[in-house]
Amino acid sequence: MIRRFLAMSALLFLTACGGGGGGGGGGSTTVTPPPPPLTNFATITVDDGPAALNTGPNAYTQDDVAYVSVTLCAPGSTTNCQTIDHVQVDTGSVGLRIFQSVLNTSLLAALPNQTDSSANPVGECYGYVDGYVFGSVRSADFSVGGESVSNMPFQLMADTGQFANPPASCSSGGGTNLNTVQAFGANGIIGLGVTPTDCGAQCQTAGGYGAAIYYDCPTAGCSTIITRNSSTAAPFQQLPNPVAAFAVDNNGVIVSLPSVPAAGQATLTGTLYFGIGTQTNNTLGAATVLTTTTDQSPNGAGLVTASYNNKSLGESFIDSGSNLYLFVDSTITQCTQSGFSGYYCPGGPLSLTPTLQGQNGQTASAAFTLQNAQTQFNGNTFAAVPGIGGDTAVLETSNSYPNSFDFGLPFFFGRNVYTAIEGRSAGAVSGPFFAY
Amino acid sequence: MPENQNSTSIAHGPFNRLTPNLVRIAALAVCAAWLAAASPSHAALGGGFDSVAADRLHLSAKIASASAVTHTVHTLTLANGSVVREYASPDGVVFAVSWHGAARPDLRQLFGAYFDRFQTDNPLVSGRRTHRPLAADHADFVVRSGGHPGASWGVAWLPLAAPAGFTVNDIQ
């Protein structure tokens, strides 16, 4: 029933968007069987996060993080399965990553290691803006919503044995080893960004690395970097963008979240649609398409240009995995209260008017109202809080170096944000692109 | 081999009149034999020109160098296409490093003695969790970074070691 209800919601969404396409054919006297319910979506929840976050001396509850549930089964099994809740929806990264600690022992024991040309297990390091995750590459039959991939590689974060210690070449990128659910903020992460795999061409040259580093991991540990191809179908090597590996609806996603009152909301429920222009519920409609840089671009993939305060910021992006707007504006007051360092605390709601421009020259307003982070967070336990912004550094300095404006999850409130995969056509436009 | 600093084929003088900003000129390859002789034990930030060569070896990068009015830029192009730029003062000391590419490069190598300080500056913050980009803010050592997996940028510089006339906006 829930699924049927959501399918109806999907049609309402379509209508609300003016997306055209199929819809109610009223007026006919002929009874026609209803189309099969659509299943190309999953429910997004913005809430306090998994219970593991709110325990111990470092307890906290999450803000502005979108979660979805995914199901893993032992390859070929329909019974040795587990549904993992609170997997972060991240349009800024690629690949499925799940913490070893959240899997039950019977499933864990039945998830085969991916092996390399030396028949050793494969390990992986993956870098985020604040650190890195390390673990083994395992395979599972994966499903989310009504979509699935057989034998899909994913990263088992914080795995044990020879994967217990990240190699020096992993940790030397700096930042924290994000090796617990509490440190990471989720039970796992599903990366649905603009590239088909998590390392592209960078991991196909000897000793090469990109966002990911793959390792040969004999029993003694992982140290030798290995090459991995970027197939999005079996036999896989790199972690695929799970959507790129679907049989259908495999050109991108839509993150659809309702708007949130200015003061915030306890929790928020939205929808993650798979595919763009592949079903009646995921049409591109009137959204403005902003094509992005590609895997081969010098500055990396998934970038557009933000115009803000008469500056052109060429390394900007839209990212559901950032839980605030990150940008530099030395004219905006920074918060001073302990625990709010680096957040913006304007005296009142502040209207900001950045504009985004794609590599295709198309532009769209990305205006929003910046709120005082201290006021927004103090005294409430809301998980969905709009208008939160911060500087890219801990303290402000009056320089203009940062060439970037990161539009995090608050940007998604009240919008349908499309992320299309490189090399895939979506709504008659070739990815990679963002659209909204 | 700091005594060899003047033996490189970096262009000087004639280009200085073009613009007060960083001058993009035809890059000149540095002598491979000189690089091979360089000590690999020093890292770039705060180090001499030998440390640039050490970084090149460690990162398996191609190198090109170009001079501007106040400084020299050594551009290291890594196998994965990432670009690391090292900014050296006239006396050869590297006072700034920047990167652009798919991922953060080996910052332990590039930051050298500053790496541990950088790590101390970026602990996992308890309480409210934001995946905040790595940064450092000191009078003598500043780092900014950002991006997402697949597109990373960053800059580290030593404000007190930067030559007069150089501003952070000269960093690319």
Interface residues (C-beta under 8 A of the other chain):
Chain A: L53 P57 N58 Y60 Q62 D63 G92 S93 V94 Y126 G127 Y128 V129 D130 G131 A168 S169 S171 S172 G173 G174 G175 T176 L178 A183 G185 G191 G193 V194 T195 D198 C199 G200 Q202 T205 A206 G207 G208 Y209 G210 A211 A212 T293 D295 Q296 P298 N299 G300 A301 G302 L303 E315 F317 D319 G321 S322 N323 L324 L326 G339 G342 F377 G390 T392 A393 V394 L395 T397 N399 S400 Y401 P402 N403 S404 D406
Chain B: S60 A79 N80 G81 V83 H100 G101 A102 A103 R104 P105 D106 L107 R108 Q109 F111 F115 F118 Q119 D121 N122 P123 L124 S126 G127 R128 R129 T130 H131 R132 P133 L134 A135 D137 V142 V143 R144 S145 G146 G147 H148 P149 G150 A151 S152 W153 V155 T167 V168 N169 I171
